[in-house]
């Protein structure tokens, strides 16, 4: 399996995927994209992700953006263990419920906290 994760650890969604892949001991190649240096706006990176955002995966030539879509895809590909992303519909719905909620209910507020404290 060839899995590349394009990320910047300053990005919460990137960091979450990076930590997840490390914690499950997934063999992946991190490709760090320095957002502070505007590397996501280069022609080279724009060819990978036309939206010029992180995270992105390249899984055997299949390019996918958006952290939740990546999580769901890697689960279907059996990269993410069922203990972390269940296959049973109602249990999976609870995980997805949290993933959807955290974007508006948690992520924004935490980002603003660190921006103010930084």
N, CA, C and O atoms as CSV, one atom per row, in Angstrom:
chain,resi,resn,atom,element,x,y,z
A,1,UNK,N,N,0.854,-1.185,0.000
A,1,UNK,CA,C,0.000,0.000,0.000
A,1,UNK,C,C,0.890,1.234,0.000
A,1,UNK,O,O,1.860,1.320,0.753
A,2,UNK,N,N,0.548,2.169,-0.841
A,2,UNK,CA,C,1.236,3.447,-0.883
A,2,UNK,C,C,0.254,4.521,-0.432
A,2,UNK,O,O,-0.728,4.808,-1.116
A,3,UNK,N,N,0.535,5.113,0.734
A,3,UNK,CA,C,-0.324,6.159,1.270
A,3,UNK,C,C,0.536,7.357,1.627
A,3,UNK,O,O,1.477,7.251,2.414
A,4,UNK,N,N,0.201,8.498,1.039
A,4,UNK,CA,C,0.869,9.761,1.360
A,4,UNK,C,C,-0.166,10.674,1.990
A,4,UNK,O,O,-1.299,10.772,1.517
A,5,UNK,N,N,0.236,11.340,3.060
A,5,UNK,CA,C,-0.623,12.317,3.717
A,5,UNK,C,C,0.033,13.677,3.595
A,5,UNK,O,O,1.088,13.925,4.178
A,6,UNK,N,N,-0.600,14.559,2.829
A,6,UNK,CA,C,-0.153,15.942,2.702
A,6,UNK,C,C,-0.798,16.723,3.843
A,6,UNK,O,O,-2.022,16.764,3.966
A,7,UNK,N,N,0.034,17.339,4.670
A,7,UNK,CA,C,-0.513,17.970,5.865
A,7,UNK,C,C,0.413,19.055,6.394
A,7,UNK,O,O,1.579,19.150,6.010
A,8,UNK,N,N,-0.130,19.856,7.271
A,8,UNK,CA,C,0.617,20.795,8.093
A,8,UNK,C,C,0.080,20.583,9.501
A,8,UNK,O,O,-1.130,20.661,9.713
A,9,UNK,N,N,0.943,20.319,10.453
A,9,UNK,CA,C,0.486,19.996,11.800
A,9,UNK,C,C,-0.136,21.189,12.522
A,9,UNK,O,O,-0.674,21.030,13.618
A,10,UNK,N,N,-0.070,22.370,11.932
A,10,UNK,CA,C,-0.785,23.526,12.477
A,10,UNK,C,C,-2.276,23.438,12.143
A,10,UNK,O,O,-3.097,24.107,12.769
A,11,UNK,N,N,-2.610,22.628,11.179
A,11,UNK,CA,C,-4.004,22.433,10.766
A,11,UNK,C,C,-4.619,21.318,11.611
A,11,UNK,O,O,-4.115,20.194,11.618
A,12,UNK,N,N,-5.705,21.624,12.321
A,12,UNK,CA,C,-6.344,20.624,13.189
A,12,UNK,C,C,-6.769,19.384,12.421
A,12,UNK,O,O,-6.496,18.281,12.894
A,13,UNK,N,N,-7.420,19.490,11.267
A,13,UNK,CA,C,-7.791,18.274,10.545
A,13,UNK,C,C,-6.571,17.458,10.096
A,13,UNK,O,O,-6.596,16.228,10.127
A,14,UNK,N,N,-5.509,18.150,9.681
A,14,UNK,CA,C,-4.272,17.463,9.314
A,14,UNK,C,C,-3.686,16.738,10.508
A,14,UNK,O,O,-3.294,15.575,10.420
A,15,UNK,N,N,-3.635,17.439,11.618
A,15,UNK,CA,C,-3.063,16.879,12.847
A,15,UNK,C,C,-3.855,15.661,13.300
A,15,UNK,O,O,-3.270,14.663,13.720
A,16,UNK,N,N,-5.168,15.733,13.220
A,16,UNK,CA,C,-6.008,14.602,13.637
A,16,UNK,C,C,-5.719,13.369,12.788
A,16,UNK,O,O,-5.569,12.273,13.327
A,17,UNK,N,N,-5.639,13.533,11.472
A,17,UNK,CA,C,-5.341,12.391,10.602
A,17,UNK,C,C,-3.933,11.867,10.832
A,17,UNK,O,O,-3.718,10.655,10.844
A,18,UNK,N,N,-2.983,12.756,11.012
A,18,UNK,CA,C,-1.599,12.352,11.256
A,18,UNK,C,C,-1.506,11.520,12.539
A,18,UNK,O,O,-0.886,10.457,12.545
A,19,UNK,N,N,-2.113,11.995,13.609
A,19,UNK,CA,C,-2.086,11.283,14.890
A,19,UNK,C,C,-2.815,9.947,14.764
A,19,UNK,O,O,-2.348,8.936,15.287
A,20,UNK,N,N,-3.947,9.936,14.078
A,20,UNK,CA,C,-4.689,8.692,13.874
A,20,UNK,C,C,-3.835,7.661,13.143
A,20,UNK,O,O,-3.727,6.517,13.584
A,21,UNK,N,N,-3.236,8.061,12.038
A,21,UNK,CA,C,-2.426,7.116,11.253
A,21,UNK,C,C,-1.216,6.632,12.045
A,21,UNK,O,O,-0.842,5.463,11.946
A,22,UNK,N,N,-0.603,7.509,12.824
A,22,UNK,CA,C,0.519,7.096,13.675
A,22,UNK,C,C,0.045,6.121,14.754
A,22,UNK,O,O,0.709,5.120,15.021
A,23,UNK,N,N,-1.096,6.410,15.372
A,23,UNK,CA,C,-1.577,5.585,16.486
A,23,UNK,C,C,-1.967,4.174,16.050
A,23,UNK,O,O,-1.876,3.233,16.838
A,24,UNK,N,N,-2.401,4.024,14.799
A,24,UNK,CA,C,-2.755,2.677,14.321
A,24,UNK,C,C,-1.571,2.014,13.624
A,24,UNK,O,O,-1.694,0.936,13.043
A,25,UNK,N,N,-0.410,2.691,13.697
A,25,UNK,CA,C,0.828,2.181,13.106
A,25,UNK,C,C,0.689,1.910,11.603
A,25,UNK,O,O,1.183,0.912,11.078
A,26,UNK,N,N,0.009,2.821,10.948
A,26,UNK,CA,C,-0.165,2.747,9.496
A,26,UNK,C,C,1.145,3.152,8.822
A,26,UNK,O,O,1.790,4.119,9.228
A,27,UNK,N,N,1.518,2.429,7.823
A,27,UNK,CA,C,2.717,2.748,7.058
A,27,UNK,C,C,2.336,3.801,6.015
A,27,UNK,O,O,1.803,3.471,4.955
A,28,UNK,N,N,2.613,5.065,6.324
A,28,UNK,CA,C,2.280,6.154,5.410
A,28,UNK,C,C,3.459,7.108,5.321
A,28,UNK,O,O,4.334,7.131,6.187
A,29,UNK,N,N,3.460,7.888,4.261
A,29,UNK,CA,C,4.518,8.869,4.055
A,29,UNK,C,C,3.950,10.267,4.287
A,29,UNK,O,O,3.131,10.739,3.499
A,30,UNK,N,N,4.381,10.935,5.365
A,30,UNK,CA,C,3.913,12.305,5.561
A,30,UNK,C,C,4.611,13.241,4.584
A,30,UNK,O,O,5.828,13.178,4.410
A,31,UNK,N,N,3.838,14.099,3.956
A,31,UNK,CA,C,4.353,15.118,3.037
A,31,UNK,C,C,3.925,16.457,3.632
A,31,UNK,O,O,2.785,16.891,3.467
A,32,UNK,N,N,4.845,17.089,4.315
A,32,UNK,CA,C,4.508,18.320,5.020
A,32,UNK,C,C,4.422,19.499,4.057
A,32,UNK,O,O,5.319,19.739,3.248
A,33,UNK,N,N,3.317,20.223,4.172
A,33,UNK,CA,C,3.038,21.403,3.356
A,33,UNK,C,C,3.020,22.583,4.318
A,33,UNK,O,O,2.118,22.697,5.148
A,34,UNK,N,N,3.999,23.449,4.213
A,34,UNK,CA,C,4.127,24.562,5.145
A,34,UNK,C,C,3.156,25.679,4.763
A,34,UNK,O,O,3.394,26.436,3.822
A,35,UNK,N,N,2.066,25.764,5.508
A,35,UNK,CA,C,1.047,26.777,5.218
A,35,UNK,C,C,1.564,28.194,5.479
A,35,UNK,O,O,1.211,29.131,4.762
A,36,UNK,N,N,2.389,28.342,6.492
A,36,UNK,CA,C,2.926,29.678,6.809
A,36,UNK,C,C,3.835,30.207,5.703
A,36,UNK,O,O,3.988,31.417,5.536
A,37,UNK,N,N,4.433,29.288,4.953
A,37,UNK,CA,C,5.285,29.684,3.822
A,37,UNK,C,C,4.506,29.656,2.508
A,37,UNK,O,O,5.091,29.789,1.434
A,38,UNK,N,N,3.176,29.481,2.596
A,38,UNK,CA,C,2.276,29.489,1.436
A,38,UNK,C,C,2.603,28.388,0.421
A,38,UNK,O,O,2.372,28.555,-0.777
A,39,UNK,N,N,3.138,27.268,0.905
A,39,UNK,CA,C,3.448,26.163,-0.003
A,39,UNK,C,C,2.191,25.565,-0.647
A,39,UNK,O,O,2.272,24.928,-1.697
A,40,UNK,N,N,1.049,25.770,-0.023
A,40,UNK,CA,C,-0.193,25.242,-0.580
A,40,UNK,C,C,-0.667,26.028,-1.800
A,40,UNK,O,O,-1.588,25.601,-2.495
A,41,UNK,N,N,-0.042,27.171,-2.061
A,41,UNK,CA,C,-0.389,27.968,-3.235
A,41,UNK,C,C,0.551,27.737,-4.416
A,41,UNK,O,O,0.387,28.362,-5.464
A,42,UNK,N,N,1.525,26.857,-4.264
A,42,UNK,CA,C,2.459,26.591,-5.364
A,42,UNK,C,C,1.759,25.811,-6.471
A,42,UNK,O,O,0.753,25.144,-6.234
A,43,UNK,N,N,2.296,25.901,-7.667
A,43,UNK,CA,C,1.744,25.136,-8.794
A,43,UNK,C,C,1.825,23.644,-8.530
A,43,UNK,O,O,0.911,22.889,-8.862
A,44,UNK,N,N,2.934,23.228,-7.926
A,44,UNK,CA,C,3.128,21.803,-7.630
A,44,UNK,C,C,2.023,21.280,-6.714
A,44,UNK,O,O,1.453,20.220,-6.970
A,45,UNK,N,N,1.719,22.025,-5.643
A,45,UNK,CA,C,0.676,21.572,-4.721
A,45,UNK,C,C,-0.709,21.754,-5.330
A,45,UNK,O,O,-1.591,20.927,-5.100
A,46,UNK,N,N,-0.915,22.801,-6.088
A,46,UNK,CA,C,-2.220,23.007,-6.744
A,46,UNK,C,C,-2.557,21.862,-7.692
A,46,UNK,O,O,-3.733,21.573,-7.918
A,47,UNK,N,N,-1.541,21.207,-8.248
A,47,UNK,CA,C,-1.770,20.047,-9.103
A,47,UNK,C,C,-2.280,18.862,-8.277
A,47,UNK,O,O,-2.968,17.987,-8.806
A,48,UNK,N,N,-1.948,18.832,-6.995
A,48,UNK,CA,C,-2.417,17.771,-6.098
A,48,UNK,C,C,-3.798,18.107,-5.573
A,48,UNK,O,O,-4.685,17.254,-5.553
A,49,UNK,N,N,-3.985,19.355,-5.144
A,49,UNK,CA,C,-5.277,19.786,-4.611
A,49,UNK,C,C,-5.611,21.164,-5.151
A,49,UNK,O,O,-5.037,22.169,-4.730
A,50,UNK,N,N,-6.537,21.197,-6.076
A,50,UNK,CA,C,-6.903,22.474,-6.705
A,50,UNK,C,C,-7.518,23.463,-5.719
A,50,UNK,O,O,-7.561,24.665,-5.983
A,51,UNK,N,N,-8.000,22.946,-4.564
A,51,UNK,CA,C,-8.551,23.832,-3.543
A,51,UNK,C,C,-7.458,24.412,-2.643
A,51,UNK,O,O,-7.721,25.302,-1.835
A,52,UNK,N,N,-6.236,23.906,-2.787
A,52,UNK,CA,C,-5.052,24.422,-2.099
A,52,UNK,C,C,-5.183,24.370,-0.575
A,52,UNK,O,O,-4.785,25.302,0.124
A,53,UNK,N,N,-5.742,23.279,-0.075
A,53,UNK,CA,C,-5.919,23.097,1.366
A,53,UNK,C,C,-5.304,21.774,1.790
A,53,UNK,O,O,-4.992,20.923,0.957
A,54,UNK,N,N,-5.136,21.613,3.087
A,54,UNK,CA,C,-4.709,20.347,3.671
A,54,UNK,C,C,-5.792,19.918,4.645
A,54,UNK,O,O,-6.515,20.768,5.163
A,55,UNK,N,N,-5.924,18.652,4.903
A,55,UNK,CA,C,-5.128,17.518,4.448
A,55,UNK,C,C,-5.603,16.962,3.113
A,55,UNK,O,O,-6.718,17.215,2.658
A,56,UNK,N,N,-4.708,16.198,2.510
A,56,UNK,CA,C,-4.971,15.459,1.272
A,56,UNK,C,C,-4.264,14.123,1.410
A,56,UNK,O,O,-3.187,14.040,2.002
A,57,UNK,N,N,-4.868,13.079,0.865
A,57,UNK,CA,C,-4.149,11.812,0.772
A,57,UNK,C,C,-3.975,11.441,-0.693
A,57,UNK,O,O,-4.770,11.811,-1.558
A,58,UNK,N,N,-2.921,10.708,-0.930
A,58,UNK,CA,C,-2.692,10.043,-2.215
A,58,UNK,C,C,-2.549,8.571,-1.861
A,58,UNK,O,O,-1.531,8.151,-1.311
A,59,UNK,N,N,-3.569,7.795,-2.178
A,59,UNK,CA,C,-3.583,6.374,-1.862
A,59,UNK,C,C,-3.510,5.592,-3.166
A,59,UNK,O,O,-4.505,5.408,-3.867
A,60,UNK,N,N,-2.308,5.143,-3.464
A,60,UNK,CA,C,-2.086,4.409,-4.713
A,60,UNK,C,C,-2.578,5.178,-5.929
A,60,UNK,O,O,-3.146,4.594,-6.851
A,61,UNK,N,N,-2.359,6.492,-5.929
A,61,UNK,CA,C,-2.749,7.326,-7.060
A,61,UNK,C,C,-4.134,7.938,-6.947
A,61,UNK,O,O,-4.507,8.774,-7.771
A,62,UNK,N,N,-4.904,7.538,-5.942
A,62,UNK,CA,C,-6.233,8.118,-5.723
A,62,UNK,C,C,-6.078,9.303,-4.772
A,62,UNK,O,O,-5.691,9.126,-3.617
A,63,UNK,N,N,-6.376,10.496,-5.249
A,63,UNK,CA,C,-6.246,11.728,-4.464
A,63,UNK,C,C,-7.598,12.040,-3.829
A,63,UNK,O,O,-8.633,12.009,-4.494
A,64,UNK,N,N,-7.570,12.345,-2.516
A,64,UNK,CA,C,-8.807,12.666,-1.810
A,64,UNK,C,C,-8.529,13.781,-0.810
A,64,UNK,O,O,-7.508,13.778,-0.123
A,65,UNK,N,N,-9.455,14.735,-0.740
A,65,UNK,CA,C,-9.352,15.861,0.188
A,65,UNK,C,C,-10.435,15.740,1.253
A,65,UNK,O,O,-11.319,14.889,1.165
A,66,UNK,N,N,-10.351,16.594,2.248
A,66,UNK,CA,C,-11.322,16.718,3.341
A,66,UNK,C,C,-11.173,15.574,4.344
A,66,UNK,O,O,-11.329,14.401,4.004
A,67,UNK,N,N,-10.870,15.941,5.573
A,67,UNK,CA,C,-10.519,14.974,6.608
A,67,UNK,C,C,-11.590,13.922,6.874
A,67,UNK,O,O,-11.260,12.748,7.046
A,68,UNK,N,N,-12.850,14.307,6.913
A,68,UNK,CA,C,-13.909,13.331,7.196
A,68,UNK,C,C,-14.069,12.369,6.021
A,68,UNK,O,O,-14.249,11.169,6.226
A,69,UNK,N,N,-14.006,12.877,4.808
A,69,UNK,CA,C,-14.067,12.000,3.630
A,69,UNK,C,C,-12.886,11.037,3.623
A,69,UNK,O,O,-13.032,9.870,3.261
A,70,UNK,N,N,-11.721,11.529,4.023
A,70,UNK,CA,C,-10.524,10.688,4.080
A,70,UNK,C,C,-10.709,9.586,5.115
A,70,UNK,O,O,-10.401,8.424,4.850
A,71,UNK,N,N,-11.212,9.947,6.290
A,71,UNK,CA,C,-11.458,8.957,7.345
A,71,UNK,C,C,-12.418,7.870,6.869
A,71,UNK,O,O,-12.158,6.683,7.064
A,72,UNK,N,N,-13.509,8.265,6.256
A,72,UNK,CA,C,-14.497,7.293,5.773
A,72,UNK,C,C,-13.900,6.393,4.694
A,72,UNK,O,O,-14.123,5.183,4.701
A,73,UNK,N,N,-13.155,6.971,3.785
A,73,UNK,CA,C,-12.526,6.197,2.716
A,73,UNK,C,C,-11.529,5.196,3.285
A,73,UNK,O,O,-11.553,4.020,2.924
A,74,UNK,N,N,-10.653,5.658,4.171
A,74,UNK,CA,C,-9.647,4.757,4.745
A,74,UNK,C,C,-10.297,3.648,5.567
A,74,UNK,O,O,-9.759,2.544,5.661
A,75,UNK,N,N,-11.432,3.936,6.151
A,75,UNK,CA,C,-12.174,2.904,6.870
A,75,UNK,C,C,-12.690,1.836,5.906
A,75,UNK,O,O,-12.561,0.638,6.162
A,76,UNK,N,N,-13.274,2.286,4.799
A,76,UNK,CA,C,-13.776,1.328,3.802
A,76,UNK,C,C,-12.653,0.505,3.187
A,76,UNK,O,O,-12.863,-0.634,2.771
A,77,UNK,N,N,-11.454,1.092,3.131
A,77,UNK,CA,C,-10.291,0.393,2.583
A,77,UNK,C,C,-9.595,-0.467,3.641
A,77,UNK,O,O,-8.539,-1.046,3.387
A,78,UNK,N,N,-10.196,-0.541,4.823
A,78,UNK,CA,C,-9.673,-1.329,5.945
A,78,UNK,C,C,-8.313,-0.855,6.451
A,78,UNK,O,O,-7.533,-1.645,6.981
A,79,UNK,N,N,-8.036,0.424,6.287
A,79,UNK,CA,C,-6.831,1.020,6.859
A,79,UNK,C,C,-7.117,1.411,8.307
A,79,UNK,O,O,-6.277,1.218,9.187
A,80,UNK,N,N,-8.304,1.962,8.548
A,80,UNK,CA,C,-8.750,2.348,9.887
A,80,UNK,C,C,-9.456,1.146,10.505
A,80,UNK,O,O,-10.379,0.600,9.899
A,81,UNK,N,N,-9.040,0.723,11.697
A,81,UNK,CA,C,-9.679,-0.449,12.307
A,81,UNK,C,C,-11.134,-0.186,12.697
A,81,UNK,O,O,-11.518,0.945,12.995
A,82,UNK,N,N,-11.912,-1.226,12.687
A,82,UNK,CA,C,-13.334,-1.123,13.015
A,82,UNK,C,C,-13.556,-0.618,14.442
A,82,UNK,O,O,-14.598,-0.030,14.734
A,83,UNK,N,N,-12.605,-0.838,15.315
A,83,UNK,CA,C,-12.734,-0.352,16.698
A,83,UNK,C,C,-12.762,1.177,16.758
A,83,UNK,O,O,-13.288,1.750,17.712
A,84,UNK,N,N,-12.198,1.837,15.745
A,84,UNK,CA,C,-12.194,3.297,15.716
A,84,UNK,C,C,-13.265,3.878,14.798
A,84,UNK,O,O,-13.749,4.986,15.025
A,85,UNK,N,N,-13.626,3.144,13.783
A,85,UNK,CA,C,-14.687,3.583,12.870
A,85,UNK,C,C,-15.537,2.359,12.548
A,85,UNK,O,O,-15.242,1.621,11.608
A,86,UNK,N,N,-16.597,2.147,13.335
A,86,UNK,CA,C,-17.378,0.907,13.223
A,86,UNK,C,C,-18.091,0.757,11.882
A,86,UNK,O,O,-18.408,1.740,11.212
A,87,UNK,N,N,-18.332,-0.480,11.515
A,87,UNK,CA,C,-19.060,-0.769,10.281
A,87,UNK,C,C,-20.570,-0.827,10.526
A,87,UNK,O,O,-21.354,-0.574,9.611
A,88,UNK,N,N,-20.979,-1.157,11.746
A,88,UNK,CA,C,-22.401,-1.225,12.088
A,88,UNK,C,C,-23.009,0.170,11.953
A,88,UNK,O,O,-22.447,1.150,12.444
A,89,UNK,N,N,-24.139,0.252,11.296
A,89,UNK,CA,C,-24.739,1.519,10.885
A,89,UNK,C,C,-24.964,2.506,12.024
A,89,UNK,O,O,-24.557,3.662,11.910
A,90,UNK,N,N,-25.594,2.091,13.112
A,90,UNK,CA,C,-25.914,3.030,14.190
A,90,UNK,C,C,-24.665,3.483,14.935
A,90,UNK,O,O,-24.562,4.650,15.315
A,91,UNK,N,N,-23.723,2.585,15.147
A,91,UNK,CA,C,-22.468,2.967,15.800
A,91,UNK,C,C,-21.685,3.927,14.905
A,91,UNK,O,O,-21.092,4.893,15.385
A,92,UNK,N,N,-21.692,3.652,13.608
A,92,UNK,CA,C,-21.014,4.531,12.658
A,92,UNK,C,C,-21.689,5.905,12.634
A,92,UNK,O,O,-21.015,6.930,12.534
A,93,UNK,N,N,-23.000,5.919,12.724
A,93,UNK,CA,C,-23.741,7.186,12.738
A,93,UNK,C,C,-23.349,8.042,13.934
A,93,UNK,O,O,-23.284,9.266,13.818
A,94,UNK,N,N,-23.085,7.420,15.084
A,94,UNK,CA,C,-22.652,8.175,16.272
A,94,UNK,C,C,-21.282,8.805,16.061
A,94,UNK,O,O,-21.055,9.942,16.475
A,95,UNK,N,N,-20.373,8.085,15.426
A,95,UNK,CA,C,-19.054,8.635,15.111
A,95,UNK,C,C,-19.218,9.811,14.158
A,95,UNK,O,O,-18.615,10.865,14.361
A,96,UNK,N,N,-20.028,9.637,13.123
A,96,UNK,CA,C,-20.251,10.702,12.143
A,96,UNK,C,C,-20.949,11.898,12.760
A,96,UNK,O,O,-20.673,13.038,12.387
A,97,UNK,N,N,-21.847,11.650,13.697
A,97,UNK,CA,C,-22.524,12.733,14.410
A,97,UNK,C,C,-21.495,13.613,15.122
A,97,UNK,O,O,-21.560,14.840,15.047
A,98,UNK,N,N,-20.556,12.981,15.807
A,98,UNK,CA,C,-19.511,13.744,16.492
A,98,UNK,C,C,-18.625,14.480,15.492
A,98,UNK,O,O,-18.289,15.646,15.698
A,99,UNK,N,N,-18.243,13.797,14.404
A,99,UNK,CA,C,-17.373,14.433,13.410
A,99,UNK,C,C,-18.031,15.681,12.823
A,99,UNK,O,O,-17.362,16.691,12.606
A,100,UNK,N,N,-19.318,15.615,12.571
A,100,UNK,CA,C,-20.039,16.779,12.036
A,100,UNK,C,C,-20.151,17.880,13.091
A,100,UNK,O,O,-19.948,19.056,12.789
A,101,UNK,N,N,-20.471,17.499,14.321
A,101,UNK,CA,C,-20.646,18.477,15.387
A,101,UNK,C,C,-19.352,19.201,15.696
A,101,UNK,O,O,-19.357,20.416,15.892
A,102,UNK,N,N,-18.241,18.476,15.743
A,102,UNK,CA,C,-16.998,19.086,16.188
A,102,UNK,C,C,-16.536,20.224,15.286
A,102,UNK,O,O,-15.834,21.123,15.748
A,103,UNK,N,N,-16.915,20.203,14.007
A,103,UNK,CA,C,-16.504,21.296,13.123
A,103,UNK,C,C,-17.078,22.637,13.577
A,103,UNK,O,O,-16.366,23.641,13.604
A,104,UNK,N,N,-18.352,22.656,13.930
A,104,UNK,CA,C,-18.980,23.913,14.342
A,104,UNK,C,C,-19.006,24.071,15.859
A,104,UNK,O,O,-18.896,25.186,16.371
A,105,UNK,N,N,-19.151,22.958,16.579
A,105,UNK,CA,C,-19.326,23.026,18.023
A,105,UNK,C,C,-18.044,23.079,18.819
A,105,UNK,O,O,-18.063,23.484,19.982
A,106,UNK,N,N,-16.929,22.683,18.232
A,106,UNK,CA,C,-15.694,22.608,19.003
A,106,UNK,C,C,-14.518,23.255,18.286
A,106,UNK,O,O,-13.797,24.065,18.869
A,107,UNK,N,N,-14.328,22.903,17.044
A,107,UNK,CA,C,-13.123,23.316,16.318
A,107,UNK,C,C,-12.977,24.830,16.221
A,107,UNK,O,O,-11.909,25.364,16.517
A,108,UNK,N,N,-14.009,25.514,15.821
A,108,UNK,CA,C,-13.942,26.965,15.660
A,108,UNK,C,C,-13.586,27.650,16.973
A,108,UNK,O,O,-12.732,28.536,17.004
A,109,UNK,N,N,-14.238,27.240,18.054
A,109,UNK,CA,C,-13.996,27.877,19.350
A,109,UNK,C,C,-12.570,27.618,19.839
A,109,UNK,O,O,-11.930,28.516,20.387
A,110,UNK,N,N,-12.074,26.402,19.644
A,110,UNK,CA,C,-10.696,26.093,20.045
A,110,UNK,C,C,-9.698,26.880,19.206
A,110,UNK,O,O,-8.707,27.390,19.728
A,111,UNK,N,N,-9.956,26.977,17.920
A,111,UNK,CA,C,-9.056,27.736,17.047
A,111,UNK,C,C,-9.008,29.194,17.470
A,111,UNK,O,O,-7.933,29.792,17.505
A,112,UNK,N,N,-10.150,29.772,17.791
A,112,UNK,CA,C,-10.191,31.175,18.212
A,112,UNK,C,C,-9.470,31.361,19.541
A,112,UNK,O,O,-8.797,32.373,19.742
A,113,UNK,N,N,-9.600,30.403,20.445
A,113,UNK,CA,C,-8.903,30.473,21.728
A,113,UNK,C,C,-7.393,30.543,21.506
A,113,UNK,O,O,-6.714,31.402,22.068
A,114,UNK,N,N,-6.878,29.637,20.686
A,114,UNK,CA,C,-5.443,29.602,20.461
A,114,UNK,C,C,-4.960,30.813,19.656
A,114,UNK,O,O,-3.827,31.265,19.822
A,115,UNK,N,N,-5.816,31.325,18.798
A,115,UNK,CA,C,-5.444,32.523,18.047
A,115,UNK,C,C,-5.306,33.717,18.986
A,115,UNK,O,O,-4.376,34.512,18.855
A,116,UNK,N,N,-6.239,33.838,19.935
A,116,UNK,CA,C,-6.201,34.939,20.900
A,116,UNK,C,C,-5.021,34.762,21.856
A,116,UNK,O,O,-4.338,35.735,22.178
A,117,UNK,N,N,-4.776,33.546,22.308
A,117,UNK,CA,C,-3.687,33.285,23.260
A,117,UNK,C,C,-2.315,33.334,22.589
A,117,UNK,O,O,-1.311,33.603,23.248
A,118,UNK,N,N,-2.270,33.071,21.258
A,118,UNK,CA,C,-0.998,33.019,20.520
A,118,UNK,C,C,-0.422,34.344,20.355
A,118,UNK,O,O,0.646,34.483,19.758
